[in-house]
């Protein structure tokens, strides 16, 4: 158990809809990262938050947004969903410090039909 | 810029074969380096790490040595098992950012 909790584990929704994925980081971790993993593809970095503020953006679509709340949990909002958005979405958290690793949640599998 | 390049897969090996998965990085300074493993249907788990040049990370029979002169962090295991079948990701950290390779799928057959 990594200590990072993601909900829900599975989500099936229709095209055009909007969903929210939730992540609770490990206790004490201020940084939260979101990644997308499509079939047969590697990890695509989406966005990073640190202590409530956006720190870095990767290949995140304009239809996607995220935030980190004062209790440090984070939500990733995906809107106007398309079939191609079907993927595994991972959240990871880490502490500050160059030597420390990121801890990953189990992921949310999103299926858009 | 910062990047991690790892050997493309898929890799198929027989049980007890020797495994090497190559990983090289570009970086300024001395980043921390990691290998993660993703078993089917699961999230990424840290397999091992090294935080400075010449460090050797090891876990579950896997090893990787931080080679500054060749900017490499190749993953090795002397005798793979069926249970090692997974996707392996090389990664590096700079500041608060992580950079992942594209992943190498390993299948071990009995």
HADDOCK unambig.tbl for C-alpha pairs under 7 A between the chains (distance, minus, plus):
assign (segid A and resid 42 and name CA) (segid B and resid 102 and name CA) 4.56 0.50 0.50
assign (segid A and resid 42 and name CA) (segid B and resid 103 and name CA) 5.87 0.50 0.50
assign (segid A and resid 43 and name CA) (segid B and resid 102 and name CA) 6.82 0.50 0.50
assign (segid A and resid 96 and name CA) (segid B and resid 96 and name CA) 6.79 0.50 0.50
assign (segid A and resid 97 and name CA) (segid B and resid 95 and name CA) 6.99 0.50 0.50
assign (segid A and resid 98 and name CA) (segid B and resid 32 and name CA) 6.53 0.50 0.50
assign (segid A and resid 98 and name CA) (segid B and resid 93 and name CA) 6.44 0.50 0.50
assign (segid A and resid 98 and name CA) (segid B and resid 94 and name CA) 6.33 0.50 0.50
assign (segid A and resid 98 and name CA) (segid B and resid 95 and name CA) 5.48 0.50 0.50
assign (segid A and resid 99 and name CA) (segid B and resid 32 and name CA) 5.57 0.50 0.50
assign (segid A and resid 99 and name CA) (segid B and resid 51 and name CA) 5.75 0.50 0.50
assign (segid A and resid 104 and name CA) (segid B and resid 43 and name CA) 6.14 0.50 0.50
assign (segid A and resid 104 and name CA) (segid B and resid 44 and name CA) 5.80 0.50 0.50
assign (segid A and resid 104 and name CA) (segid B and resid 45 and name CA) 6.84 0.50 0.50
assign (segid A and resid 105 and name CA) (segid B and resid 43 and name CA) 5.92 0.50 0.50
assign (segid A and resid 106 and name CA) (segid B and resid 42 and name CA) 5.61 0.50 0.50
assign (segid A and resid 106 and name CA) (segid B and resid 43 and name CA) 4.38 0.50 0.50
assign (segid A and resid 107 and name CA) (segid B and resid 43 and name CA) 6.07 0.50 0.50
